[in-house]
Amino acid sequence: MSSIKKKVKKPSKSKDLWLKQLGLKIKEFRLEKGMSQADLAYSIQMDAQNISRIERGLVSPSAYAIKQICESLQVSIGEFYMS
C-alpha cells in the first residue's frame, strides 16, 4: 500500500514579509501606548501568546482582530495601514 502525502503549501515570501511588517506595526503602536502584550491581550479578550505570535508574524490575524487591536491602541485602521 502506498501512503498518500498531502502537500502543505508554504506561505509565499511576500505574505511572510507582510505579516512580519504588520506585527512590527502592532508592536510599535503598543509600545508607544506603554502597553505590554498582556495588557493588549486583556483589552481585546485575546490570549497574550496570540499577540506574541501576531507581532512575530507567525499568524495572520482576522480583520476583526485587527479592528479590535486598533481600537484598543486608539489608532484608526487607516492610520494603522498608512504608517
Beta strands, then each sheet from edge to edge (+ up, - down):
end
